[in-house]
């Protein structure tokens, strides 16, 4: 919905939901919508593991948004 409003956005999901993310993008009219998949699961990870995942995903998030870090 943000993209439709002209606001750049990045969806982040775990890799277990990649098929669902692709399907939802297609159904909503964004078949080529790029998203970031992080390792599943998230809920059982430590704060440090989450921080590491965010750090690893950040370059891809920035690339999709089309901004320079």
C-alpha positions as MATLAB code, in Angstrom:
seq = 'XXXXXXXXXXXXXXXXXXXXXXXXXXXXXXXXXXXXXXXXXXXXXXXXXXXXXXXXXXXXXXXXXXXXX';
ca = [
       0.000    0.000    0.000;
       2.882    2.376    0.699;
       4.319    1.721   -2.757;
       0.951    2.533   -4.344;
       1.002    5.831   -2.435;
       4.442    6.592   -3.877;
       6.299    5.881   -0.648;
       9.274    3.560   -1.131;
       8.973    0.509    1.089;
      10.704   -2.780    1.745;
       8.918   -5.815    3.081;
      10.964   -8.068    5.323;
       9.940  -11.639    5.995;
      11.631  -14.840    7.005;
      12.738  -17.220    4.281;
      10.005  -19.654    5.346;
       7.469  -17.138    3.999;
       9.167  -16.318    0.675;
       6.561  -18.189   -1.372;
       3.781  -16.325    0.446;
       5.545  -12.993   -0.098;
       5.818  -13.636   -3.843;
       2.179  -14.738   -4.021;
       0.927  -11.687   -2.120;
       2.951   -9.343   -4.309;
       1.510  -10.975   -7.426;
      -2.081  -10.849   -6.095;
      -1.698   -7.189   -5.123;
      -0.429   -6.284   -8.593;
       3.313   -6.108   -7.900;
       4.667   -9.319   -9.442;
       8.259   -8.035   -9.418;
       8.110   -6.522   -5.939;
      11.428   -7.007   -4.186;
      11.531   -7.968   -0.547;
      14.181   -9.065    1.912;
      14.117  -12.558    3.377;
      15.920  -13.188    6.643;
      16.589  -16.585    8.225;
      13.668  -18.309    9.922;
      12.758  -18.349   12.778;
      13.047  -14.910   14.331;
      11.109  -15.229   17.594;
      13.585  -17.559   19.265;
      16.678  -15.512   18.393;
      18.702  -13.480   20.843;
      18.954   -9.710   20.616;
      22.503  -10.100   19.245;
      21.351  -12.573   16.579;
      18.583  -10.179   15.516;
      21.071   -7.306   15.350;
      23.373   -9.444   13.207;
      20.477  -10.322   10.889;
      19.555   -6.648   10.533;
      23.162   -5.725    9.819;
      23.382   -8.436    7.150;
      20.076   -7.396    5.531;
      20.729   -3.652    5.541;
      22.639   -3.428    2.230;
      19.789   -5.214    0.438;
      17.199   -2.966    2.099;
      19.119    0.135    1.038;
      19.513   -1.218   -2.506;
      15.796   -1.905   -2.856;
      14.940    1.559   -1.535;
      17.345    3.039   -4.069;
      19.253    5.151   -1.589;
      22.918    5.423   -0.829;
      24.258    4.460    2.577;
];
